[in-house]
């Protein structure tokens, strides 16, 4: 009896040893980091530095040759429309010169042509404004019926605002050209009259704004057309940024822009007004030649929020190229490319194996399952999944080489 008990004890010990060895050499669950698929807003942006500049600059030139009195204005001084900015005393010799008379006539004709061109620009801007207003009305009707996204309605509203500003700019330009025409006519009358050198000729500002630069501060003899001052309206500021041509193809007029790192406490809103058609070559800091193009942006935030901005200030812009309000989102670290020719398990008619070249590992029953997915876009560490996943699904981020389809996994404790 005791011998039988010994054999049972030995057998039990061997069995326990085998079980212990099986447990010791059995594959352990792979520890992984896990994140959940979410649903919410998703957008892609093009981030670049930019700088501010005045929408319009005006150079006040000498309308006739003569002696320029010392200009007392300095940079930053405010000037009113038709305000006196300089004084010229015509010389006797040019007044009797037939060539000077002809030059003044040409200046008058050029000023008249500029007035006509400004009038045509006003009509063109008003047509664009009417078109933007009609487009907004159609979008509002479709939005009430739920046929368009709210972002489309917001874009149409910003387009209407930009069109109205374009009309205002065209009207201001016509005012400037009319002022130049009046100055040219007065100068021509002075030349024809042959006024002697004692009569002063006033040079007036074409706009209400500020002095940007005084080009001729001292008293001097100046020729016809000599630049005297540079003026501008600091309340009419735009932002210009240089984008790579490959990025500029994704940007369209009307695109929403966020303006950051400009020095103020809030983020400014903007809208792309124009993508210039001509590109230029620029050498980067690494010595690489790049093809870039200027993109002009209007600031749509209330002027009182960015009143401190001036000409040539540096800013950072984010141009929104894609917006989705309810996108399925997954961390980019969970997405990996599938090897060519691999057997895509779980491919369906909506996501065929030939098209599903990206995949993620999901956790089902404590095991990793490889699932093919379709990626719409990526930005800032988040990928937009168009097919293959549903919100709330746990996925493995940063999967290592030990993670394979069907392997047991365990979430790593933090």
C-alpha positions, 0 to 999 in steps of 0.5 A: 500500500505504501508503495502504491502511495509513493507511485501516486506521489511521484506521478503527482509530482511529475504532473505538477512539474510538467504543468509548471514547465508548461506554464513557464514556457507558455506565451505570455500576453503582450502588453500594449498601449490602448486607445479608443476610437472617437467621433467628433470634429476633424480638420486639416490645416496648412500652418505657415508664418506670415506678415501683415501689410497695408492693403493700399499704399499711396506715394504722393509725388510732386505734380510739377517742378519747383522748390519744395518747402520743408515737410513738417510731417513725420512717420506716424502722423495722421493726415486727413483726406485733402489735407495739406502735406507739402508746399511747392513753389513753381519755377518760372522756366518750366512754366514757359516750357512747352515740353512741361505743358505736354507732360502735364497734359499727359498726366491729366489724361493718365489720371482720367484713365485711372478714374475710368478704370476705378469705376470699372472696378467698382462695377465688377466688385458690385457684381461679385457682391450681388453674386455672393449675396445670391449664393448666401440666400441659396445656402440659407434655404438649403441649410434650413432643409438640411442639405448642406453642411454648416461650414458651407453656410459660414463660408458663404457668409465670409465670402459676402463680407469679403465682397463688401470690403472689395466694393469699399476698397474700389470706392476708395480707389476711385476717390484717390484717382479723382483726387489725382486728376484734380491735382493734375488739372490744377498743375496744368492750369498753373503751367498754362498761366505761367505763374511766377516763382512766388506763388505756392502750390499746395500738395494734398493727401489723397486719403485719410490715413497715416504717414508711413515714410517721408521721402523728401524731408528737407527743402530742395528743388524737385523735378516733376514726379519726385516722390515726396511721402508714402501714405497708408490707412493702417485700419486696412491691413491684410496678411500675406503668407508664402506657401509651397505650390503643392500646398497652395493647390489645396487652398481656395479663395474663401478658405477659413484662416486662424491667425495666431502668435500675433501678440494679442490675447485672442486668435484672429479669424481670417479668410483667403482673398486671393492665391496669386497666380505666379510662383517664385523661387525661394531658397530655404534655410537649408539651402533648398530651392523651393517654389512658393506663391503668395496667399493674401488673407483678409482679417475678418475679426472686429477691428478693435481686437487687432487695432495694435497691428501695424505694417510688416508685423509677423504672425502665424496662420493656419489655413483650414483645408478640410473640415468634418463635424462628425469624423471617426478619429483614431490616433495616427500611432495606431495606423500602419501600412499593410505589406503588399500582397498580404492577406487582408482579413476582414476585407469586405465589398465596401473595403476591398483588399486591393484598396485597403492598404492601411490597417490597425490592431483592435482588441477582441476577446483579449486578442489582437485582430488586424483590421483594414481601414481607409484613411481620409486624411491625417493631421496633428496626430489624428487620422480620419477613418472613412471605413473599417472602424466604429466609435468606441473600438479599442485599438492598439497604439504603437504596436511592436513586432510582437503584436500579430493577428490573433496574439493575446494582449493585455493593456499595459498598466500606467 
